[in-house]
Amino acid sequence: MAKSTILAILMIVLVLGMVTKETQGQEMCRDLLMRAKNCDAGTCATLCKQKWKGNGSCFPNFQIKSCLCTFPCKT
């Protein structure tokens, strides 16, 4: 029983270490889309995916909603 618990903990640590190594150093960039218009969630997501292959979401920006696109920076 103790051996299986120790083995399970070691496997979890190993997997978490691999995931951390993959994402480490990957800087995220941002771009504001649809600045002059009110943001529509579906349009924002589609534009962001087409332009940057990223994720787009609407956020309140003064009196209108803007589209914020987040994507991995190119090195």
All heavy atoms as TSV, in Angstrom:
chain	resi	resn	atom	element	x	y	z
A	1	MET	N	N	0.823	-1.197	0.000
A	1	MET	CA	C	0.000	0.000	0.000
A	1	MET	C	C	0.863	1.255	0.000
A	1	MET	O	O	0.602	2.189	-0.740
A	1	MET	CB	C	-0.927	-0.027	1.228
A	1	MET	CG	C	-1.854	1.139	1.326
A	1	MET	SD	S	-3.131	1.003	0.087
A	1	MET	CE	C	-4.214	2.273	0.604
A	2	ALA	N	N	1.901	1.285	0.818
A	2	ALA	CA	C	2.766	2.460	0.911
A	2	ALA	C	C	3.548	2.658	-0.383
A	2	ALA	O	O	3.757	3.788	-0.815
A	2	ALA	CB	C	3.715	2.325	2.091
A	3	LYS	N	N	3.966	1.536	-1.006
A	3	LYS	CA	C	4.716	1.645	-2.258
A	3	LYS	C	C	3.847	2.248	-3.365
A	3	LYS	O	O	4.330	3.066	-4.140
A	3	LYS	CB	C	5.236	0.270	-2.695
A	3	LYS	CG	C	6.423	-0.213	-1.923
A	3	LYS	CD	C	6.942	-1.506	-2.502
A	3	LYS	CE	C	8.141	-1.999	-1.734
A	3	LYS	NZ	N	8.686	-3.218	-2.305
A	4	SER	N	N	2.596	1.850	-3.432
A	4	SER	CA	C	1.727	2.386	-4.479
A	4	SER	C	C	1.434	3.874	-4.256
A	4	SER	O	O	1.344	4.642	-5.217
A	4	SER	CB	C	0.426	1.586	-4.560
A	4	SER	OG	O	-0.288	1.683	-3.351
A	5	THR	N	N	1.311	4.278	-3.008
A	5	THR	CA	C	1.084	5.689	-2.702
A	5	THR	C	C	2.297	6.531	-3.084
A	5	THR	O	O	2.168	7.582	-3.707
A	5	THR	CB	C	0.770	5.875	-1.207
A	5	THR	OG1	O	-0.345	5.063	-0.859
A	5	THR	CG2	C	0.476	7.326	-0.889
A	6	ILE	N	N	3.470	6.069	-2.756
A	6	ILE	CA	C	4.708	6.777	-3.093
A	6	ILE	C	C	4.875	6.845	-4.608
A	6	ILE	O	O	5.229	7.885	-5.163
A	6	ILE	CB	C	5.923	6.107	-2.417
A	6	ILE	CG1	C	5.842	6.312	-0.896
A	6	ILE	CG2	C	7.227	6.673	-2.958
A	6	ILE	CD1	C	6.875	5.535	-0.112
A	7	LEU	N	N	4.592	5.750	-5.289
A	7	LEU	CA	C	4.689	5.722	-6.745
A	7	LEU	C	C	3.701	6.705	-7.383
A	7	LEU	O	O	4.051	7.425	-8.321
A	7	LEU	CB	C	4.439	4.299	-7.264
A	7	LEU	CG	C	4.577	4.111	-8.763
A	7	LEU	CD1	C	5.995	4.424	-9.220
A	7	LEU	CD2	C	4.206	2.688	-9.146
A	8	ALA	N	N	2.491	6.775	-6.857
A	8	ALA	CA	C	1.489	7.695	-7.383
A	8	ALA	C	C	1.926	9.151	-7.188
A	8	ALA	O	O	1.790	9.978	-8.093
A	8	ALA	CB	C	0.144	7.461	-6.709
A	9	ILE	N	N	2.477	9.470	-6.030
A	9	ILE	CA	C	2.959	10.829	-5.764
A	9	ILE	C	C	4.104	11.185	-6.705
A	9	ILE	O	O	4.149	12.285	-7.262
A	9	ILE	CB	C	3.376	10.981	-4.281
A	9	ILE	CG1	C	2.133	10.904	-3.382
A	9	ILE	CG2	C	4.135	12.280	-4.053
A	9	ILE	CD1	C	2.434	10.827	-1.910
A	10	LEU	N	N	5.030	10.259	-6.915
A	10	LEU	CA	C	6.142	10.513	-7.831
A	10	LEU	C	C	5.655	10.729	-9.265
A	10	LEU	O	O	6.180	11.590	-9.983
A	10	LEU	CB	C	7.145	9.357	-7.776
A	10	LEU	CG	C	8.001	9.287	-6.509
A	10	LEU	CD1	C	8.857	8.020	-6.517
A	10	LEU	CD2	C	8.873	10.510	-6.373
A	11	MET	N	N	4.652	9.988	-9.690
A	11	MET	CA	C	4.105	10.160	-11.035
A	11	MET	C	C	3.448	11.533	-11.177
A	11	MET	O	O	3.604	12.192	-12.215
A	11	MET	CB	C	3.094	9.047	-11.347
A	11	MET	CG	C	3.727	7.678	-11.501
A	11	MET	SD	S	4.900	7.607	-12.848
A	11	MET	CE	C	3.818	7.696	-14.225
A	12	ILE	N	N	2.728	11.965	-10.164
A	12	ILE	CA	C	2.086	13.285	-10.207
A	12	ILE	C	C	3.142	14.380	-10.297
A	12	ILE	O	O	3.018	15.309	-11.099
A	12	ILE	CB	C	1.172	13.481	-8.975
A	12	ILE	CG1	C	-0.043	12.564	-9.075
A	12	ILE	CG2	C	0.742	14.942	-8.840
A	12	ILE	CD1	C	-0.891	12.519	-7.825
A	13	VAL	N	N	4.198	14.278	-9.502
A	13	VAL	CA	C	5.278	15.269	-9.541
A	13	VAL	C	C	5.936	15.275	-10.915
A	13	VAL	O	O	6.227	16.338	-11.476
A	13	VAL	CB	C	6.312	14.991	-8.420
A	13	VAL	CG1	C	7.559	15.837	-8.603
A	13	VAL	CG2	C	5.680	15.236	-7.060
A	14	LEU	N	N	6.155	14.115	-11.492
A	14	LEU	CA	C	6.776	14.019	-12.813
A	14	LEU	C	C	5.906	14.681	-13.882
A	14	LEU	O	O	6.387	15.463	-14.702
A	14	LEU	CB	C	7.021	12.545	-13.172
A	14	LEU	CG	C	7.622	12.288	-14.549
A	14	LEU	CD1	C	9.034	12.832	-14.608
A	14	LEU	CD2	C	7.611	10.807	-14.858
A	15	VAL	N	N	4.612	14.403	-13.880
A	15	VAL	CA	C	3.694	14.984	-14.866
A	15	VAL	C	C	3.616	16.498	-14.696
A	15	VAL	O	O	3.674	17.244	-15.677
A	15	VAL	CB	C	2.295	14.337	-14.749
A	15	VAL	CG1	C	1.273	15.110	-15.561
A	15	VAL	CG2	C	2.359	12.889	-15.204
A	16	LEU	N	N	3.500	16.988	-13.471
A	16	LEU	CA	C	3.434	18.431	-13.240
A	16	LEU	C	C	4.726	19.116	-13.676
A	16	LEU	O	O	4.698	20.213	-14.231
A	16	LEU	CB	C	3.150	18.729	-11.771
A	16	LEU	CG	C	1.741	18.407	-11.289
A	16	LEU	CD1	C	1.623	18.660	-9.795
A	16	LEU	CD2	C	0.715	19.215	-12.043
A	17	GLY	N	N	5.845	18.474	-13.475
A	17	GLY	CA	C	7.123	19.030	-13.919
A	17	GLY	C	C	7.192	19.131	-15.428
A	17	GLY	O	O	7.706	20.108	-15.975
A	18	MET	N	N	6.658	18.153	-16.139
A	18	MET	CA	C	6.667	18.181	-17.597
A	18	MET	C	C	5.752	19.285	-18.121
A	18	MET	O	O	6.095	19.986	-19.067
A	18	MET	CB	C	6.243	16.828	-18.153
A	18	MET	CG	C	7.273	15.740	-17.934
A	18	MET	SD	S	6.704	14.113	-18.430
A	18	MET	CE	C	6.460	14.338	-20.171
A	19	VAL	N	N	4.587	19.467	-17.522
A	19	VAL	CA	C	3.652	20.504	-17.945
A	19	VAL	C	C	4.259	21.884	-17.706
A	19	VAL	O	O	4.176	22.767	-18.558
A	19	VAL	CB	C	2.306	20.356	-17.199
A	19	VAL	CG1	C	1.423	21.566	-17.419
A	19	VAL	CG2	C	1.610	19.086	-17.637
A	20	THR	N	N	4.899	22.076	-16.567
A	20	THR	CA	C	5.524	23.357	-16.248
A	20	THR	C	C	6.635	23.666	-17.236
A	20	THR	O	O	6.779	24.796	-17.686
A	20	THR	CB	C	6.084	23.332	-14.812
A	20	THR	OG1	O	5.029	23.012	-13.917
A	20	THR	CG2	C	6.678	24.670	-14.438
A	21	LYS	N	N	7.406	22.683	-17.618
A	21	LYS	CA	C	8.510	22.890	-18.546
A	21	LYS	C	C	7.996	23.297	-19.925
A	21	LYS	O	O	8.595	24.133	-20.599
A	21	LYS	CB	C	9.345	21.613	-18.658
A	21	LYS	CG	C	10.609	21.796	-19.448
A	21	LYS	CD	C	11.459	20.552	-19.424
A	21	LYS	CE	C	12.739	20.776	-20.192
A	21	LYS	NZ	N	13.573	19.596	-20.192
A	22	GLU	N	N	6.867	22.746	-20.368
A	22	GLU	CA	C	6.304	23.072	-21.676
A	22	GLU	C	C	5.815	24.510	-21.737
A	22	GLU	O	O	5.970	25.182	-22.745
A	22	GLU	CB	C	5.144	22.132	-22.006
A	22	GLU	CG	C	5.583	20.746	-22.367
A	22	GLU	CD	C	4.402	19.827	-22.630
A	22	GLU	OE1	O	3.277	20.331	-22.737
A	22	GLU	OE2	O	4.619	18.624	-22.722
A	23	THR	N	N	5.203	25.013	-20.666
A	23	THR	CA	C	4.625	26.349	-20.696
A	23	THR	C	C	5.607	27.419	-20.245
A	23	THR	O	O	5.368	28.599	-20.463
A	23	THR	CB	C	3.377	26.421	-19.791
A	23	THR	OG1	O	3.736	26.076	-18.464
A	23	THR	CG2	C	2.287	25.506	-20.303
A	24	GLN	N	N	6.715	27.042	-19.654
A	24	GLN	CA	C	7.675	28.004	-19.148
A	24	GLN	C	C	8.330	28.764	-20.301
A	24	GLN	O	O	8.718	28.180	-21.305
A	24	GLN	CB	C	8.738	27.273	-18.329
A	24	GLN	CG	C	9.606	28.187	-17.516
A	24	GLN	CD	C	10.531	27.389	-16.625
A	24	GLN	OE1	O	10.873	26.262	-16.938
A	24	GLN	NE2	N	10.929	27.970	-15.518
A	25	GLY	N	N	8.424	30.070	-20.179
A	25	GLY	CA	C	9.056	30.882	-21.198
A	25	GLY	C	C	8.145	31.253	-22.345
A	25	GLY	O	O	8.564	31.928	-23.271
A	26	GLN	N	N	6.910	30.827	-22.319
A	26	GLN	CA	C	5.973	31.138	-23.386
A	26	GLN	C	C	5.227	32.413	-22.999
A	26	GLN	O	O	4.307	32.401	-22.207
A	26	GLN	CB	C	5.002	29.982	-23.587
A	26	GLN	CG	C	4.269	30.032	-24.895
A	26	GLN	CD	C	3.429	28.781	-25.082
A	26	GLN	OE1	O	2.740	28.360	-24.159
A	26	GLN	NE2	N	3.496	28.205	-26.253
A	27	GLU	N	N	5.666	33.537	-23.562
A	27	GLU	CA	C	5.072	34.820	-23.232
A	27	GLU	C	C	3.774	35.005	-24.014
A	27	GLU	O	O	3.690	34.627	-25.175
A	27	GLU	CB	C	6.047	35.939	-23.576
A	27	GLU	CG	C	5.639	37.277	-23.055
A	27	GLU	CD	C	6.674	38.341	-23.355
A	27	GLU	OE1	O	7.835	37.995	-23.602
A	27	GLU	OE2	O	6.299	39.514	-23.355
A	28	MET	N	N	2.789	35.604	-23.364
A	28	MET	CA	C	1.502	35.846	-24.005
A	28	MET	C	C	1.434	37.304	-24.460
A	28	MET	O	O	1.810	38.209	-23.730
A	28	MET	CB	C	0.353	35.537	-23.052
A	28	MET	CG	C	0.301	34.085	-22.603
A	28	MET	SD	S	0.196	32.919	-23.948
A	28	MET	CE	C	-1.503	33.084	-24.400
A	29	CYS	N	N	0.956	37.511	-25.677
A	29	CYS	CA	C	0.763	38.846	-26.229
A	29	CYS	C	C	-0.727	39.155	-26.278
A	29	CYS	O	O	-1.555	38.254	-26.221
A	29	CYS	CB	C	1.352	38.927	-27.638
A	29	CYS	SG	S	3.147	38.885	-27.647
A	30	ARG	N	N	-1.049	40.451	-26.408
A	30	ARG	CA	C	-2.446	40.885	-26.451
A	30	ARG	C	C	-2.641	41.898	-27.559
A	30	ARG	O	O	-1.729	42.647	-27.898
A	30	ARG	CB	C	-2.835	41.523	-25.119
A	30	ARG	CG	C	-2.858	40.537	-23.989
A	30	ARG	CD	C	-3.045	41.241	-22.650
A	30	ARG	NE	N	-2.755	40.341	-21.560
A	30	ARG	CZ	C	-1.537	40.108	-21.077
A	30	ARG	NH1	N	-0.499	40.710	-21.587
A	30	ARG	NH2	N	-1.361	39.272	-20.087
A	31	ASP	N	N	-3.838	41.920	-28.111
A	31	ASP	CA	C	-4.202	42.881	-29.141
A	31	ASP	C	C	-5.654	43.279	-28.931
A	31	ASP	O	O	-6.495	42.430	-28.622
A	31	ASP	CB	C	-4.012	42.260	-30.531
A	31	ASP	CG	C	-4.203	43.256	-31.659
A	31	ASP	OD1	O	-4.147	44.469	-31.398
A	31	ASP	OD2	O	-4.405	42.813	-32.797
A	32	LEU	N	N	-5.931	44.567	-29.057
A	32	LEU	CA	C	-7.314	45.042	-28.963
A	32	LEU	C	C	-7.929	45.064	-30.351
A	32	LEU	O	O	-7.411	45.709	-31.254
A	32	LEU	CB	C	-7.367	46.450	-28.376
A	32	LEU	CG	C	-7.281	46.558	-26.871
A	32	LEU	CD1	C	-7.230	48.012	-26.453
A	32	LEU	CD2	C	-8.436	45.865	-26.201
A	33	LEU	N	N	-9.023	44.342	-30.519
A	33	LEU	CA	C	-9.747	44.313	-31.778
A	33	LEU	C	C	-11.096	44.996	-31.577
A	33	LEU	O	O	-11.574	45.122	-30.456
A	33	LEU	CB	C	-9.956	42.870	-32.236
A	33	LEU	CG	C	-8.698	41.997	-32.353
A	33	LEU	CD1	C	-9.082	40.558	-32.637
A	33	LEU	CD2	C	-7.795	42.522	-33.441
A	34	MET	N	N	-11.728	45.419	-32.662
A	34	MET	CA	C	-13.069	46.020	-32.616
A	34	MET	C	C	-13.127	47.205	-31.654
A	34	MET	O	O	-14.007	47.294	-30.810
A	34	MET	CB	C	-14.120	44.975	-32.220
A	34	MET	CG	C	-14.203	43.785	-33.123
A	34	MET	SD	S	-15.229	42.445	-32.503
A	34	MET	CE	C	-16.784	43.232	-32.264
A	35	ARG	N	N	-12.200	48.131	-31.740
A	35	ARG	CA	C	-12.140	49.250	-30.793
A	35	ARG	C	C	-13.311	50.214	-30.934
A	35	ARG	O	O	-13.806	50.734	-29.958
A	35	ARG	CB	C	-10.838	50.015	-30.990
A	35	ARG	CG	C	-9.644	49.224	-30.570
A	35	ARG	CD	C	-8.393	50.005	-30.751
A	35	ARG	NE	N	-7.246	49.106	-30.555
A	35	ARG	CZ	C	-6.023	49.466	-30.668
A	35	ARG	NH1	N	-5.723	50.692	-31.007
A	35	ARG	NH2	N	-5.052	48.605	-30.474
A	36	ALA	N	N	-13.730	50.491	-32.145
A	36	ALA	CA	C	-14.765	51.505	-32.358
A	36	ALA	C	C	-16.178	50.953	-32.189
A	36	ALA	O	O	-17.126	51.712	-32.079
A	36	ALA	CB	C	-14.620	52.105	-33.753
A	37	LYS	N	N	-16.331	49.645	-32.160
A	37	LYS	CA	C	-17.660	49.029	-32.082
A	37	LYS	C	C	-17.853	48.349	-30.740
A	37	LYS	O	O	-16.894	48.023	-30.054
A	37	LYS	CB	C	-17.809	47.968	-33.179
A	37	LYS	CG	C	-17.565	48.468	-34.567
A	37	LYS	CD	C	-17.624	47.300	-35.527
A	37	LYS	CE	C	-17.152	47.702	-36.898
A	37	LYS	NZ	N	-16.983	46.563	-37.768
A	38	ASN	N	N	-19.120	48.106	-30.401
A	38	ASN	CA	C	-19.408	47.286	-29.235
A	38	ASN	C	C	-19.048	45.843	-29.547
A	38	ASN	O	O	-19.336	45.341	-30.628
A	38	ASN	CB	C	-20.881	47.382	-28.851
A	38	ASN	CG	C	-21.089	48.211	-27.606
A	38	ASN	OD1	O	-20.151	48.455	-26.855
A	38	ASN	ND2	N	-22.304	48.647	-27.393
A	39	CYS	N	N	-18.426	45.182	-28.617
A	39	CYS	CA	C	-17.927	43.827	-28.825
A	39	CYS	C	C	-19.064	42.801	-28.810
A	39	CYS	O	O	-19.951	42.843	-27.964
A	39	CYS	CB	C	-16.927	43.498	-27.725
A	39	CYS	SG	S	-16.164	41.896	-27.895
A	40	ASP	N	N	-19.014	41.880	-29.737
A	40	ASP	CA	C	-19.889	40.715	-29.771
A	40	ASP	C	C	-18.996	39.505	-29.495
A	40	ASP	O	O	-17.981	39.321	-30.165
A	40	ASP	CB	C	-20.566	40.599	-31.137
A	40	ASP	CG	C	-21.336	39.305	-31.274
A	40	ASP	OD1	O	-22.271	39.092	-30.477
A	40	ASP	OD2	O	-20.993	38.508	-32.165
A	41	ALA	N	N	-19.336	38.702	-28.511
A	41	ALA	CA	C	-18.463	37.612	-28.062
A	41	ALA	C	C	-18.105	36.645	-29.193
A	41	ALA	O	O	-16.944	36.262	-29.342
A	41	ALA	CB	C	-19.113	36.859	-26.906
A	42	GLY	N	N	-19.069	36.253	-29.994
A	42	GLY	CA	C	-18.811	35.310	-31.087
A	42	GLY	C	C	-17.895	35.898	-32.143
A	42	GLY	O	O	-16.947	35.253	-32.606
A	43	THR	N	N	-18.151	37.158	-32.523
A	43	THR	CA	C	-17.324	37.823	-33.524
A	43	THR	C	C	-15.917	38.032	-33.000
A	43	THR	O	O	-14.933	37.849	-33.719
A	43	THR	CB	C	-17.949	39.184	-33.911
A	43	THR	OG1	O	-19.296	38.966	-34.304
A	43	THR	CG2	C	-17.185	39.849	-35.021
A	44	CYS	N	N	-15.798	38.412	-31.751
A	44	CYS	CA	C	-14.495	38.632	-31.123
A	44	CYS	C	C	-13.660	37.353	-31.142
A	44	CYS	O	O	-12.499	37.365	-31.535
A	44	CYS	CB	C	-14.691	39.124	-29.692
A	44	CYS	SG	S	-13.170	39.334	-28.758
A	45	ALA	N	N	-14.258	36.249	-30.731
A	45	ALA	CA	C	-13.545	34.971	-30.706
A	45	ALA	C	C	-13.118	34.551	-32.111
A	45	ALA	O	O	-11.991	34.090	-32.313
A	45	ALA	CB	C	-14.425	33.898	-30.065
A	46	THR	N	N	-13.999	34.737	-33.093
A	46	THR	CA	C	-13.690	34.351	-34.472
A	46	THR	C	C	-12.573	35.206	-35.051
A	46	THR	O	O	-11.629	34.686	-35.658
A	46	THR	CB	C	-14.953	34.470	-35.356
A	46	THR	OG1	O	-15.979	33.652	-34.793
A	46	THR	CG2	C	-14.671	34.041	-36.775
A	47	LEU	N	N	-12.650	36.535	-34.866
A	47	LEU	CA	C	-11.616	37.428	-35.377
A	47	LEU	C	C	-10.252	37.119	-34.764
A	47	LEU	O	O	-9.238	37.110	-35.459
A	47	LEU	CB	C	-11.979	38.884	-35.090
A	47	LEU	CG	C	-13.025	39.523	-35.976
A	47	LEU	CD1	C	-13.374	40.911	-35.457
A	47	LEU	CD2	C	-12.523	39.617	-37.402
A	48	CYS	N	N	-10.252	36.869	-33.473
A	48	CYS	CA	C	-8.992	36.583	-32.777
A	48	CYS	C	C	-8.389	35.271	-33.266
A	48	CYS	O	O	-7.179	35.182	-33.476
A	48	CYS	CB	C	-9.248	36.530	-31.278
A	48	CYS	SG	S	-7.750	36.311	-30.325
A	49	LYS	N	N	-9.230	34.277	-33.452
A	49	LYS	CA	C	-8.735	32.982	-33.933
A	49	LYS	C	C	-8.176	33.114	-35.349
A	49	LYS	O	O	-7.134	32.545	-35.668
A	49	LYS	CB	C	-9.851	31.944	-33.886
A	49	LYS	CG	C	-9.360	30.530	-34.108
A	49	LYS	CD	C	-10.458	29.528	-33.869
A	49	LYS	CE	C	-10.611	29.358	-32.384
A	49	LYS	NZ	N	-11.502	28.284	-31.996
A	50	GLN	N	N	-8.853	33.893	-36.200
A	50	GLN	CA	C	-8.402	34.066	-37.579
A	50	GLN	C	C	-7.108	34.867	-37.656
A	50	GLN	O	O	-6.194	34.521	-38.393
A	50	GLN	CB	C	-9.475	34.773	-38.419
A	50	GLN	CG	C	-10.664	33.923	-38.726
A	50	GLN	CD	C	-11.773	34.711	-39.422
A	50	GLN	OE1	O	-11.738	35.935	-39.512
A	50	GLN	NE2	N	-12.776	33.989	-39.906
A	51	LYS	N	N	-7.034	35.964	-36.899
A	51	LYS	CA	C	-5.884	36.859	-37.009
A	51	LYS	C	C	-4.650	36.341	-36.277
A	51	LYS	O	O	-3.545	36.392	-36.809
A	51	LYS	CB	C	-6.260	38.245	-36.461
A	51	LYS	CG	C	-5.177	39.278	-36.650
A	51	LYS	CD	C	-5.655	40.667	-36.260
A	51	LYS	CE	C	-4.540	41.680	-36.497
A	51	LYS	NZ	N	-4.948	43.032	-36.105
A	52	TRP	N	N	-4.820	35.848	-35.048
A	52	TRP	CA	C	-3.680	35.484	-34.210
A	52	TRP	C	C	-3.659	34.023	-33.756
A	52	TRP	O	O	-2.747	33.634	-33.045
A	52	TRP	CB	C	-3.660	36.368	-32.968
A	52	TRP	CG	C	-3.466	37.811	-33.257
A	52	TRP	CD1	C	-4.394	38.802	-33.122
A	52	TRP	CD2	C	-2.282	38.457	-33.717
A	52	TRP	NE1	N	-3.853	40.001	-33.468
A	52	TRP	CE2	C	-2.554	39.835	-33.844
A	52	TRP	CE3	C	-1.002	38.001	-34.046
A	52	TRP	CZ2	C	-1.612	40.751	-34.267
A	52	TRP	CZ3	C	-0.060	38.920	-34.473
A	52	TRP	CH2	C	-0.367	40.280	-34.584
A	53	LYS	N	N	-4.686	33.255	-34.086
A	53	LYS	CA	C	-4.818	31.884	-33.549
A	53	LYS	C	C	-4.808	31.905	-32.024
A	53	LYS	O	O	-4.153	31.119	-31.364
A	53	LYS	CB	C	-3.703	30.976	-34.081
A	53	LYS	CG	C	-3.773	30.786	-35.566
A	53	LYS	CD	C	-2.710	29.831	-36.050
A	53	LYS	CE	C	-2.875	29.644	-37.525
A	53	LYS	NZ	N	-1.715	30.006	-38.291
A	54	GLY	N	N	-5.582	32.860	-31.475
A	54	GLY	CA	C	-5.644	33.032	-30.032
A	54	GLY	C	C	-7.065	32.999	-29.519
A	54	GLY	O	O	-7.985	32.572	-30.214
A	55	ASN	N	N	-7.246	33.478	-28.287
A	55	ASN	CA	C	-8.556	33.504	-27.633
A	55	ASN	C	C	-9.006	34.947	-27.465
A	55	ASN	O	O	-8.257	35.775	-26.954
A	55	ASN	CB	C	-8.487	32.836	-26.250
A	55	ASN	CG	C	-8.131	31.379	-26.350
A	55	ASN	OD1	O	-8.598	30.689	-27.231
A	55	ASN	ND2	N	-7.285	30.908	-25.449
A	56	GLY	N	N	-10.233	35.228	-27.884
A	56	GLY	CA	C	-10.774	36.573	-27.759
A	56	GLY	C	C	-11.924	36.629	-26.783
A	56	GLY	O	O	-12.731	35.710	-26.717
A	57	SER	N	N	-11.989	37.719	-26.020
A	57	SER	CA	C	-13.100	37.909	-25.095
A	57	SER	C	C	-13.404	39.401	-24.974
A	57	SER	O	O	-12.532	40.242	-25.143
A	57	SER	CB	C	-12.793	37.315	-23.723
A	57	SER	OG	O	-11.633	37.917	-23.183
A	58	CYS	N	N	-14.658	39.707	-24.683
A	58	CYS	CA	C	-15.102	41.093	-24.544
A	58	CYS	C	C	-14.872	41.570	-23.116
A	58	CYS	O	O	-14.985	40.799	-22.173
A	58	CYS	CB	C	-16.587	41.203	-24.866
A	58	CYS	SG	S	-16.991	40.710	-26.551
A	59	PHE	N	N	-14.549	42.863	-22.979
A	59	PHE	CA	C	-14.412	43.451	-21.655
A	59	PHE	C	C	-14.886	44.903	-21.706
A	59	PHE	O	O	-14.808	45.547	-22.752
A	59	PHE	CB	C	-12.966	43.366	-21.148
A	59	PHE	CG	C	-12.026	44.315	-21.831
A	59	PHE	CD1	C	-11.683	45.512	-21.229
A	59	PHE	CD2	C	-11.490	44.017	-23.070
A	59	PHE	CE1	C	-10.828	46.393	-21.858
A	59	PHE	CE2	C	-10.625	44.887	-23.701
A	59	PHE	CZ	C	-10.300	46.092	-23.090
A	60	PRO	N	N	-15.416	45.439	-20.586
A	60	PRO	CA	C	-15.891	46.816	-20.578
A	60	PRO	C	C	-14.728	47.799	-20.698
A	60	PRO	O	O	-13.733	47.682	-19.995
A	60	PRO	CB	C	-16.586	46.971	-19.228
A	60	PRO	CG	C	-16.392	45.718	-18.496
A	60	PRO	CD	C	-15.656	44.751	-19.344
A	61	ASN	N	N	-14.847	48.748	-21.628
A	61	ASN	CA	C	-13.823	49.750	-21.856
A	61	ASN	C	C	-14.527	51.099	-21.975
A	61	ASN	O	O	-14.982	51.465	-23.041
A	61	ASN	CB	C	-13.041	49.396	-23.124
A	61	ASN	CG	C	-11.830	50.254	-23.325
A	61	ASN	OD1	O	-11.456	51.018	-22.453
A	61	ASN	ND2	N	-11.213	50.127	-24.486
A	62	PHE	N	N	-14.635	51.809	-20.859
A	62	PHE	CA	C	-15.395	53.053	-20.770
A	62	PHE	C	C	-16.860	52.780	-21.120
A	62	PHE	O	O	-17.472	51.956	-20.475
A	62	PHE	CB	C	-14.780	54.158	-21.626
A	62	PHE	CG	C	-13.395	54.541	-21.147
A	62	PHE	CD1	C	-12.273	54.123	-21.836
A	62	PHE	CD2	C	-13.240	55.288	-19.999
A	62	PHE	CE1	C	-11.007	54.454	-21.388
A	62	PHE	CE2	C	-11.967	55.622	-19.552
A	62	PHE	CZ	C	-10.854	55.211	-20.246
A	63	GLN	N	N	-17.419	53.413	-22.159
A	63	GLN	CA	C	-18.839	53.227	-22.454
A	63	GLN	C	C	-19.129	52.077	-23.417
A	63	GLN	O	O	-20.277	51.736	-23.643
A	63	GLN	CB	C	-19.424	54.510	-23.041
A	63	GLN	CG	C	-19.840	55.501	-21.977
A	63	GLN	CD	C	-18.950	56.731	-21.976
A	63	GLN	OE1	O	-18.230	56.966	-22.930
A	63	GLN	NE2	N	-18.996	57.487	-20.909
A	64	ILE	N	N	-18.100	51.491	-24.013
A	64	ILE	CA	C	-18.313	50.380	-24.946
A	64	ILE	C	C	-17.563	49.151	-24.456
A	64	ILE	O	O	-16.765	49.225	-23.533
A	64	ILE	CB	C	-17.840	50.738	-26.385
A	64	ILE	CG1	C	-16.344	50.995	-26.395
A	64	ILE	CG2	C	-18.604	51.908	-26.930
A	64	ILE	CD1	C	-15.770	51.113	-27.790
A	65	LYS	N	N	-17.852	48.024	-25.084
A	65	LYS	CA	C	-17.110	46.801	-24.799
A	65	LYS	C	C	-16.101	46.595	-25.919
A	65	LYS	O	O	-16.434	46.730	-27.089
A	65	LYS	CB	C	-18.040	45.598	-24.724
A	65	LYS	CG	C	-18.844	45.526	-23.457
A	65	LYS	CD	C	-19.580	44.208	-23.393
A	65	LYS	CE	C	-20.244	44.049	-22.054
A	65	LYS	NZ	N	-20.909	42.760	-21.948
A	66	SER	N	N	-14.860	46.291	-25.555
A	66	SER	CA	C	-13.805	46.043	-26.531
A	66	SER	C	C	-13.465	44.567	-26.553
A	66	SER	O	O	-13.742	43.828	-25.611
A	66	SER	CB	C	-12.555	46.854	-26.189
A	66	SER	OG	O	-12.810	48.227	-26.284
A	67	CYS	N	N	-12.823	44.153	-27.631
A	67	CYS	CA	C	-12.413	42.757	-27.809
A	67	CYS	C	C	-10.924	42.642	-27.504
A	67	CYS	O	O	-10.098	43.295	-28.140
A	67	CYS	CB	C	-12.696	42.336	-29.253
A	67	CYS	SG	S	-12.135	40.667	-29.638
A	68	LEU	N	N	-10.577	41.832	-26.520
A	68	LEU	CA	C	-9.187	41.606	-26.152
A	68	LEU	C	C	-8.782	40.219	-26.626
A	68	LEU	O	O	-9.382	39.215	-26.241
A	68	LEU	CB	C	-8.986	41.719	-24.645
A	68	LEU	CG	C	-7.565	41.495	-24.151
A	68	LEU	CD1	C	-6.642	42.601	-24.665
A	68	LEU	CD2	C	-7.535	41.461	-22.637
A	69	CYS	N	N	-7.758	40.184	-27.469
A	69	CYS	CA	C	-7.250	38.920	-28.007
A	69	CYS	C	C	-5.950	38.571	-27.300
A	69	CYS	O	O	-5.033	39.400	-27.219
A	69	CYS	CB	C	-7.028	39.081	-29.512
A	69	CYS	SG	S	-6.491	37.576	-30.307
A	70	THR	N	N	-5.848	37.366	-26.785
A	70	THR	CA	C	-4.639	36.882	-26.121
A	70	THR	C	C	-4.107	35.698	-26.914
A	70	THR	O	O	-4.851	34.776	-27.232
A	70	THR	CB	C	-4.961	36.443	-24.679
A	70	THR	OG1	O	-5.632	37.511	-24.007
A	70	THR	CG2	C	-3.713	36.092	-23.908
A	71	PHE	N	N	-2.788	35.734	-27.206
A	71	PHE	CA	C	-2.188	34.710	-28.049
A	71	PHE	C	C	-0.714	34.543	-27.703
A	71	PHE	O	O	-0.106	35.471	-27.163
A	71	PHE	CB	C	-2.352	35.077	-29.537
A	71	PHE	CG	C	-1.827	36.439	-29.878
A	71	PHE	CD1	C	-0.544	36.605	-30.360
A	71	PHE	CD2	C	-2.614	37.570	-29.687
A	71	PHE	CE1	C	-0.049	37.873	-30.647
A	71	PHE	CE2	C	-2.142	38.829	-29.985
A	71	PHE	CZ	C	-0.848	38.987	-30.472
A	72	PRO	N	N	-0.120	33.385	-27.999
A	72	PRO	CA	C	1.310	33.186	-27.735
A	72	PRO	C	C	2.155	34.097	-28.639
A	72	PRO	O	O	1.913	34.167	-29.841
A	72	PRO	CB	C	1.568	31.721	-28.062
A	72	PRO	CG	C	0.227	31.087	-28.155
A	72	PRO	CD	C	-0.750	32.165	-28.471
A	73	CYS	N	N	3.120	34.791	-28.063
A	73	CYS	CA	C	4.012	35.661	-28.833
A	73	CYS	C	C	4.902	34.812	-29.736
A	73	CYS	O	O	5.300	33.715	-29.357
A	73	CYS	CB	C	4.895	36.494	-27.920
A	73	CYS	SG	S	3.991	37.615	-26.854
A	74	LYS	N	N	5.208	35.334	-30.897
A	74	LYS	CA	C	6.134	34.649	-31.790
A	74	LYS	C	C	7.544	35.076	-31.439
A	74	LYS	O	O	7.802	36.245	-31.243
A	74	LYS	CB	C	5.817	34.984	-33.248
A	74	LYS	CG	C	4.442	34.516	-33.612
A	74	LYS	CD	C	4.179	34.695	-35.064
A	74	LYS	CE	C	2.721	34.285	-35.292
A	74	LYS	NZ	N	2.371	33.950	-36.565
A	75	THR	N	N	8.431	34.118	-31.370
A	75	THR	CA	C	9.820	34.444	-31.016
A	75	THR	C	C	10.683	34.514	-32.250
A	75	THR	O	O	10.392	34.020	-33.286
A	75	THR	CB	C	10.391	33.393	-30.053
A	75	THR	OG1	O	10.240	32.105	-30.638
A	75	THR	CG2	C	9.691	33.478	-28.723
